Amino acid sequence: MSRDVSIGGLLLECPMLIPQHTAVNFVISLGSRRLRPVELMGEGRVVRVERRQAQADFAIAIECKNPISQIEAYLPAEAS
């Protein structure tokens, strides 16, 4: 579950530990019942991990290698 998202990174709530300095790739799906979902992609590395005792999960901060972008920008025209 994402909590804070910006063009340069994001903060996740995650039930499992992803160690600091781990390289990650991710897809974020944004949508509603009325609109077609928009899918964003990114890659980066884990820069901070905090155990959240009350919720029994982890807060994981990811710094993006490049700005987060819409997946359709990377698909060939016939695949869209």
C-alpha beads as a LAMMPS data file, in Angstrom:
LAMMPS data file: protein, C-alpha beads

80 atoms
79 bonds

1 atom types
1 bond types

-500.0 500.0 xlo xhi
-500.0 500.0 ylo yhi
-500.0 500.0 zlo zhi

Masses

1 110.0

Atoms # bond

1 1 1 0.000 0.000 0.000
2 1 1 1.482 3.345 -0.980
3 1 1 1.204 6.258 1.428
4 1 1 3.186 9.119 -0.081
5 1 1 4.028 9.231 -3.770
6 1 1 6.020 11.862 -5.630
7 1 1 7.784 11.933 -8.960
8 1 1 11.057 11.042 -7.199
9 1 1 9.992 8.392 -4.702
10 1 1 7.363 6.795 -2.534
11 1 1 6.628 5.515 0.945
12 1 1 5.056 2.076 1.265
13 1 1 3.360 0.159 4.031
14 1 1 4.481 -3.415 3.532
15 1 1 3.767 -6.604 5.545
16 1 1 7.232 -7.969 4.764
17 1 1 10.704 -6.528 5.126
18 1 1 12.505 -5.256 2.028
19 1 1 16.087 -4.596 3.178
20 1 1 17.668 -1.162 2.869
21 1 1 19.711 -0.640 -0.356
22 1 1 17.645 -3.281 -2.241
23 1 1 17.005 -2.420 -5.907
24 1 1 13.277 -2.486 -6.699
25 1 1 10.938 -2.173 -9.686
26 1 1 7.297 -1.315 -9.080
27 1 1 3.953 -0.683 -10.750
28 1 1 1.266 1.524 -9.208
29 1 1 -2.291 1.140 -10.483
30 1 1 -4.544 4.182 -10.023
31 1 1 -8.156 3.978 -10.949
32 1 1 -11.764 4.255 -10.079
33 1 1 -14.918 2.390 -10.998
34 1 1 -15.704 4.893 -13.734
35 1 1 -12.300 5.387 -15.334
36 1 1 -9.779 3.053 -16.876
37 1 1 -6.865 2.493 -14.470
38 1 1 -3.666 4.433 -15.042
39 1 1 -0.541 2.397 -14.429
40 1 1 2.679 4.054 -13.343
41 1 1 6.063 2.391 -13.187
42 1 1 9.366 3.129 -11.592
43 1 1 12.609 1.711 -10.366
44 1 1 14.879 2.684 -7.561
45 1 1 16.285 1.515 -4.260
46 1 1 15.128 1.233 -0.675
47 1 1 16.611 4.122 1.309
48 1 1 14.845 3.687 4.666
49 1 1 13.034 0.910 6.531
50 1 1 11.124 1.373 9.788
51 1 1 9.348 -1.379 11.717
52 1 1 5.871 -0.243 12.765
53 1 1 5.056 -2.190 15.922
54 1 1 1.445 -1.071 16.305
55 1 1 0.534 -2.198 12.777
56 1 1 2.938 -5.214 12.593
57 1 1 4.312 -4.076 9.252
58 1 1 7.098 -1.935 7.777
59 1 1 7.315 1.610 6.394
60 1 1 9.629 1.460 3.388
61 1 1 10.935 4.555 1.595
62 1 1 12.006 4.142 -2.025
63 1 1 14.107 6.678 -3.918
64 1 1 13.489 6.486 -7.672
65 1 1 16.311 6.167 -10.165
66 1 1 14.267 8.159 -12.715
67 1 1 10.955 10.014 -12.403
68 1 1 7.887 7.771 -12.032
69 1 1 6.163 7.579 -15.416
70 1 1 3.050 6.185 -17.041
71 1 1 3.522 2.684 -18.477
72 1 1 1.810 3.515 -21.789
73 1 1 4.754 5.771 -22.641
74 1 1 6.905 2.615 -22.851
75 1 1 4.527 0.420 -24.864
76 1 1 4.564 0.205 -28.663
77 1 1 1.559 1.941 -30.287
78 1 1 -0.131 -1.362 -31.271
79 1 1 0.012 -2.644 -27.661
80 1 1 -1.845 0.349 -26.198

Bonds

1 1 1 2
2 1 2 3
3 1 3 4
4 1 4 5
5 1 5 6
6 1 6 7
7 1 7 8
8 1 8 9
9 1 9 10
10 1 10 11
11 1 11 12
12 1 12 13
13 1 13 14
14 1 14 15
15 1 15 16
16 1 16 17
17 1 17 18
18 1 18 19
19 1 19 20
20 1 20 21
21 1 21 22
22 1 22 23
23 1 23 24
24 1 24 25
25 1 25 26
26 1 26 27
27 1 27 28
28 1 28 29
29 1 29 30
30 1 30 31
31 1 31 32
32 1 32 33
33 1 33 34
34 1 34 35
35 1 35 36
36 1 36 37
37 1 37 38
38 1 38 39
39 1 39 40
40 1 40 41
41 1 41 42
42 1 42 43
43 1 43 44
44 1 44 45
45 1 45 46
46 1 46 47
47 1 47 48
48 1 48 49
49 1 49 50
50 1 50 51
51 1 51 52
52 1 52 53
53 1 53 54
54 1 54 55
55 1 55 56
56 1 56 57
57 1 57 58
58 1 58 59
59 1 59 60
60 1 60 61
61 1 61 62
62 1 62 63
63 1 63 64
64 1 64 65
65 1 65 66
66 1 66 67
67 1 67 68
68 1 68 69
69 1 69 70
70 1 70 71
71 1 71 72
72 1 72 73
73 1 73 74
74 1 74 75
75 1 75 76
76 1 76 77
77 1 77 78
78 1 78 79
79 1 79 80
